């Protein structure tokens, strides 16, 4: 009964900033990965930022230094702060989560960025960056 709902997408000029939010309901797992993925027309879906239940973060090379993923456990909300936006950032952005019922034997930070297989997806929020 997990639901992820993204918001905050829109149209901005290159160089601008945008903050995406993902409100999670029914998500009470002790161990998890959460991430932001994006898909642009004609391109494969790619993971851009990840955070695990301990708060450790990872980023795709294309967004390092520009995007910041964070979470507010009290609000049960995931965020993606996007700065210095470029036209190539234009895409549909999706919030996703993968949960584990028991403590995993592997390091979550590496797993979340390299092999995350989401159990849950949001509906997506569009981001358009114009030049």
ABEGO torsion letter per residue (X at the ends): XBBBBBBGBEBBBBGBBBBBBBBBBGBABABBBBBBBBBBBGBBBBBABBBBAAGBBBBBAAABGABBBBBBAAAGBBBBBBBGBBAAABBBBBBBBBBBABBBABBAAAAAAAABBBABBBAEBBBBBBX
